[in-house]
């Protein structure tokens, strides 16, 4: 059983909007990689891709929550200051598309039943999720 999940998410678009992808890297409290993946999501903006990365990670957690201990803690690490600030409520979400994606995040959070914490990190600390984004955009999808 896992007590801590550290979830690194990233989204990117080549062009804004343009071809876009998400990347997720999940490690346990001992920094052992549990899962990592990249996925193309079609034409989207960077901000949409960032939200969709969080949503895909939450979906993974929902599918795998039986492997978590009953006192598990989930830590999300995002390098997008805007998306982080919207998720934790510092910034209002004015764009309707992003607001709907935030609703999707909230819906999934309620299905997890573990405390979820969000933290903004510099891009340099999010290299693995970024690698999955770029691999997906380069049509070299990696899954672990």
Residue, then its C-alpha position, 0 to 999 in steps of 0.5 A: x500500500x502506498x502512503x504518498x503519491x507525488x504527481x507531476x503533470x504537464x501539458x503543452x501545445x506546439x502553437x497556441x492553439x496547436x497540436x497538444x499533449x499531456x504528460x504525467x509522472x507519478x512517484x511514491x514517497x520514496x521517489x520510486x516511479x509508479x506510472x508515467x505516460x504521455x498522450x496526444x489530445x488533438x488541437x488545444x491551447x497550452x492551458x487546456x493541455x495543462x488542465x487535461x494533464x491534471x484530469x488524466x492524472x486524477x483518472x489514473x488515481x481513481x482507477x488505482x486508488x485501491x493500491x493506496x493506504x487508507x491514510x494516503x496523501x496525494x501531492x500534485x506538482x504543476x509548472x503552470x502558475x496560472x492553472x495552479x492558481x486557478x485550481x487552488x482558488x487564487x485566480x478566478x477562471x474567466x474562460x468558459x472552456x477552462x472553467x468547465x475543465x476546472x469543474x472536471x477536476x473538482x468532480x474527480x477530486x470528490x471521487x478520490x476520497x484522499x487529501x489532495x494538495x497542489x503545489x507550483x514548481x519551476x519548470x526545471x523540477x518538472x522534467x519527467x512530465x515534460x519529457x512525456x509531453x514532448x515524446x507524445x508530440x513527437x509521436x513517440x508515446x512512452x508508457x511505463 
